[in-house]
Amino acid sequence: MPITRDPASDETRPSPTPRWLPVLLILGAYLTLRGYHSFDGDQAYRLPLLLHRQDSALYADDPFIRSIDEFNPHRGSLALLDVASRAIGLPLALFLAFVATFLATGRGIRRLADSAWPQLGPAAGWLTFLLILAAKAGNIGTNHLFEAMLLDRLVALALGWLAIAWVVADPARGVWRSAPPLAAAAIVHPSAGLQLAMLLAAGWAAWAMMARATDVGVRQAARAIAALAVAVVPGLAINLPQHATLFGDLPASLFWKLSVEVQNPQHMLPHLWRMPQWLAWSAYPALALLAFLAARSGQWNGPGPDEDEHCAASSARNRLMVLLLALLVGLGVAWFAIEKLHSVRVTILQPFRMGTVARGLALALVSGRMIGLWRTGEPLGRMRATVLAAGFLGDWRMVVATCSELVATAAEWLVRSRGEGRLRRIVPVAAFGAMIGLGIRFLSLHDTESGQTSMLIALGLGGIAAAVRSEWLERLRDRAVADDRIRRRRRIALLGAAWAVPVAAMLATWIPPASPAARHRLVQSLIDRCRFRPVPLDDIERLAAWCRENTPRTARFIGPPGPKTFRLWSRRSLAFNRSGSPYHAAGLADWFDRFRAHVEFRGSAEAFIAAYVAHRHEFESRYDRIPAARLAALAARQGADHVIAAAPGASGETNAADRSTPLELLHAEGRFAVYRVKPSALVQRQP
């Protein structure tokens, strides 16, 4: 970077770091550590909807694709991806949309945290963004704060972070600035967008009732709520006409069982989430409240702001804390409606998606606390900060880190009135040491992720950082920033380290599939880490790619209920897949009948659900034990002419390769093979 001279002195100082550099470094590091998992997971059953939209002849005979015509909450996101993918191709459109979601999330989160902790400069915002990307603890409802692929929910959440940040930081201007992103969120993901708007409406109402603490008047709140109501109208206009088909003629009890207990129980039913998840999630608001109270008591953890800045920061923190409390109350009401009232309408909205928002709001407050502990420069403060950072990586680790922080803080408050004596220094150290020691022992006995290792590393890093003399670090930093060549080399080295793996993965996707190098372990691991282009990796994807090239477009398949990716990678109709399930009553009933047929279950719906919930994977594996003759009959009943089953000689083989069977082997790929139903075995197709 060029060196500029201060006209008031003869000293030189470097020009400021470009704003794009930290974001580019964090994005590269995220892709390296977490990867980019496109054409997999939830995308595996949503992208076929986009492909059918672009070519109506594709998946023309697919029951799932056709059922979505009746009720499709993905219309908004599919329309946006349709425009982008037609212009630049699907892989590039997905990645650019992912990057845009990443940038919007970072922008909103950083502004939110900076408004609460302006005296800390940009540090609070950057730390909150890093915690959002890294946090895995408290993942109730299996909804992550950020994921390594493009999802409708993440796009809506990124828009929500922008809207929340604007209204918390500056309510006067945020009234109108927050409406467009929430309108877009309600179109991209109707459920999440509507819930975000409801959260902000509740926040405005609560702020108006606490006008002295939040600097929000009743008229301002009324205008904001009206703007939010107008913002969600386009999303409601798109989706409300489909609402009549949602419940149909299906009995409410059966709709609950299919839509909630079979289709997505891990997202909808709080009683299914593990106790460590609940405890870790509860730690977020506990730590946020701790940081909030510490700030109110005068622990600013940074340079003292002037009076105006102090008042603005205090009001922003009040608004943020009130919004978090309003969200917690709403989640409590949602829990009662789901678990006690069994309200289908509340449950299918998946209100505990907002539990993810609660974690993000809490992190914006906790980041200030962590920076304050670090900036004390004392061993105890820095070790507490690093232990908290390590706690966000796992549920039990989060519980141990939070308990240790609460005990240390309580010890500090108890001895604060004792003055500056030895007692004030020893008691918090002893309390924290005892608690973290008990916690590490607990982790070594009960944590399946071996969280005690990361906790010990965090303690060591905190102690080393406190032991290193600050003047040494300042001397090294001054030497680095004074030399333009050192600064340039350092930036190039950091960018190279952050982007080495993603760039290598991108190059690996261009290796021809027929080349021996394409099957090399290193190449496969690179592509698996960052799949920028659709390169098949596992047996079912490679088999699907073969089917795409060697079967007619009108071919229709049956296959195992579990694997998600065959429909997307083959570009062929699939009679049934567990993950590709419709939303409305008629589609759910048909999906359920197909599910029962694919596992040869003839009992009642209640018995089916009980068996499925108790042993899901074993239940789905019933398909693998169906003999070839019955597979051919199942294909005929499902209107299919091809079968995906175990390869000859594979575990759970159906003897489909036997010449006497009605199935003709076409191609095998690892554990799976594709068979064609012999014409003599095709009976009259039944709906």
Secondary structure, DSSP 8 states (H G I E B T S, - for coil): --EEE-TTSS-EEE----THHHHHHHHHHHHHHT-EE-SSTTHHHHHHHHHHHH-TTTTTT-HHHHHTTTS-TTHHHHHHHHHHHHHH-HHHHHHHHHHHHHHHHHHHHHHHHHHH-GGGTTHHHHHHHHHHHH--TT-GGG--SS-SS--HHHHHHHHHHHHHHHHHH-HHHHHHHSHHHHHHHHHHSHHHHHHHHHHHHHHHHHHHHTHHHH---HHHHHHHHHHHHHHTHHHHHHHGGGTHHHHTTS-HHHHHIIIIIIISHHHH-GGGS-HHHHHHHHHHHHHHHHHHHHHHTT---SS---HHHHHHHHHHHHHHHHHHHHHHHHHHHHHIIIIIS--HHHHTT-GGGHHHHHHHHHHHHHHHHHHHHHHT-SHHHHHHHHHHHHHTTSHHHHHHHHHHHHHHHHHHHHHGGG-SSHHHHHHHHHHHHHHHHHHHHHHHHH-TT-HHHHHHHHHHHHHHHHHS-HHHHHHHHHHHHH-HHHHHHHHHHHHHHHHHHHHHHHHHTTS-TTSGGGG-HHHHHHHHHEE-S----SHHHHHHHHHHHHS-TT-EEE--SS--SHHHHHTSEES--SSS--SSHHHHHHHHHHHHHHTT--S-HHHHHHHHHHSHHHHHGGGGG--HHHHHHHHHHTT-SEEEEE-TTSTT---TTSTTSSEEEEEEETTEEEEEE-GGG------
